[in-house]
């Protein structure tokens, strides 16, 4: 019996072009900044949707850039250790999260996302920090007012959703690149994702149905072709929400419907 062993590397798990597109679309849809790094914190993709506050002001000064790099490393390392998404506050007062990309039991990359607020900021505190960084206070505060505010629960949801999608897709691409027939394997990971969604039915988060619908449609477009969620199915789903939060139930059903379309792939 011959046993084939494959070394898990960036080259055989991560299609950079695909993940750049996935990253861009997630960042656009959820209104967050995002970049993907390898396990050592080295960027693999170009930044998506970085805020003026961060890229021009905080990272635009030497002291701020050093601290940003430190916190990026912190987030990536902690996600690597925990092998699950972690949410943290950066040195400049914004909320970020690190979401590991897992292949089997091995982390092969990491999404670093965020640059958002969870509540209206105390501008006096931010002004004081601008003084510490020795940058223009008024421009700093003006840029701060443009930063998106998201509920903490929403950030948790985005981090978990991104973690599940990215890890499943990296595993799929790995099997595809091995030159094996991935149909059975792909069906298994989609069924697993399906079960994970079902297990979250008690989540009462008021998420945006259309936002998640757009995300899944965009992922399917990136992967293969033109799949769309059936609008008649959405109407039927909206009437079946007695047991859980109406909007979250709709999200689950919408995702399941899109996932069914993924099974049409014929990869060999």
Residue, then its C-alpha position, 0 to 999 in steps of 0.5 A: x500500500x502506498x501512502x501519499x503525504x502532502x506538505x501543507x504550504x501557502x502554495x498548495x492551499x491558497x489561491x491568492x487571486x481567489x482569496x483577494x477577491x473573497x477578501x475584497x467582497x467581504x470588506x465591501x459588503x460588511x464595511x470592514x477593513x481586511x487583509x490576509x497574512x501568512x502564519x508569520x504575519x507577512x501580508x499575502x493580499x493587498x489591503x481592502x477597504x482600509x480607513x483613512x483614519x488608519x492608513x493616512x493618519x495612524x499608519x502614516x506616522x512612524x510611531x503609529x505604524x510600529x504599534x499597528x504592526x505590533x497589534x497585527x502580530x498580536x492578533x495573528x499570534x493569538x488566533x494561531x494559538x486559539x485556532x479561532x477568531x479573536x476580537x481585540x481593541x487596537x492601540x488607536x482605539x478601534x476594534x479589530x479581529x483576527x480570523x485564522x484560516x485552518x486546513x485540517x488541524x493546521x493554520x495556513x493563514x489569517x484574516x486581519x479585519x476591522x478598523x471599526x468602532x463599537x460605540x460613539x467615540x470619546x473625541x477628547x481621548x482620541x485627540x489626546x492620542x493624536x498628541x502622543x503620535x504628534x499628528x494633526x489633531x483636527x484631521x485625526x478627529x475628522x477622519x475618526x468621524x468617518x469610521x464605521x460603528x458596528x455592534x460588538x455582536x455584529x463583529x462577532x458574527x462577521x468573524x465567525x462567518x468569515x472563519x467558517x467560509x475561509x477555512x472550508x474554501x482553503x480546504x476545498x482548493x487544497x484538494x482541488x490542487x492535489x489533482x483529486x476528485x473533490x466532489x465527495x469531499x466538497x459535499x462533506x464540507x458543505x454538509x458540515x457547514x450546513x450543520x454548523x448553521x443549523x446549530x446556531x439557530x438559537x442566535x437572536x442576532x438581528x443581522x441583515x438578510x440581504x447583506x448575507x444573501x449578497x455575500x453568498x451570491x458573490x462567493x458563488x460567483x467567485x468560485x464558479x459561475x452565476x448562482x443566485x438565491x431563488x426569490x420565491x424561496x425567500x418569500x417562503x422562508x420569511x413565513x417560517x420563523x416561529x422558532x427563532x429570530x425571523x431574520x436569522x432564520x432567513x439567513x440560515x435558509x438563504x445560505x443553505x439554498x446557496x450552498x445547494x447550488x455549490x453542489x453542482x460543481x464538477x471538479x476533477 
